[in-house]
Structure formats: C-alpha cells, structure tokens
C-alpha cells in the first residue's frame, strides 16, 4: 500500500517558483490535473507518497522540500504525532 505524506502548500509553492516551470507542465508530468496541483499548493494536503516523490522529482527538489515531516508522518499515526511532547 502506498503511504500518505502531507504536502505543505507554502513549501510546494516556493519549490514550484524556484523550478521555473509552469504549474501545468508539472501537473502533466506527474499525471494529475492542474486544479489538483493548485489545491495541493493552497494548503496542507495528504497525498500518496509516490505522488509526492514524483512531484519533488519534477521540481528538482527533495521530498522534505515539499512535505511536512515525511518520515514522522509515515511511522507515527496522525493522532499520536499531534500530541504535545
């Protein structure tokens, strides 16, 4: 099963800007629609890890550049990760 990671919209927007590629180009390359990529860019969104990795590759950055604590989100359930330390 493909794990989920949380994309951080502001990080995604910054990485997209740095890539000098259009949102439409990136969306087409990774196999999603431009409105889907736009939604990802506007907020925190849970997506399949394979989509997040494809997105990072298309933008020429790492998964950590677009996702929030990717490894923590995969290894620890959301309700546990949200608890204060």
N, C-alpha and C positions, 0 to 999 in steps of 0.2 A: 504494500500500500504506500502511496506517495504521501509523505508527511506534509504538514502545513507549516508555513512560516508567515510572519506578519511583515508585510511591506510597510515602510514608513513613507507616507506621501511626500513630506518635505525632502527626505533623502533621495527619493526617486526623482523628484523634480530637479534637484540640484545635479544629479548624475545625468539626467536627460539633457539638461542645459550644457553640461561640460562635454557631452559626446558630440555636439554639433550635428546631431541627426534629428530628423523630424519625428514627432510622436507617431505619425502614420507609418513611416519607414520601420520604426522599431516594432510597432504593433504587428505589422505584416510579417516581419522576420520571425517573431516568436509565436505567431499563429493565434493572435487574439484580435478583436476589433479595436479600432481607435477609441470608441466610447468606453470600452473595458479598461484600456490603459489610462484613460482620463480619470476614471473612477479610482483606479489604484493610486494615481498621483494626487488625488484630492484628500485622501485620508489614510488611516491605517487600515489595511485590508489583509485578510487571511487568504493566502493562495497556496497552491501546491508547490512543494519545494522545486520540482522540475521546472515550473513556470518561472519561479524567482531566479533560478540558476540561469535559465535561458535569457531572461531579461538582463541580468547582470552581465552575461557574456556579450549580448548585443550592445550594451552600453559601454563595454570595455572596462568594467569595474568588478569589484568582488561582491559576493552576496552580502557581506556585512555593510557595504556601502548603501544598500537599498533596504535591508531588512533589520528588524529590531531583535537583537539578542537571538540570532537564529538557532544556535545550539541549545540555549536555555529553553527556548520555546518548544523545541522538539523533545527534549529529555524530561522536562518537568511540565505536568499538566497546568493549564492556564490558571485555575483557581488556586493552585499551590504557589505558582510563581508570583501571583499578585499579593501574597501575604507579606506584611512587613517583617523585616528581619529583627 
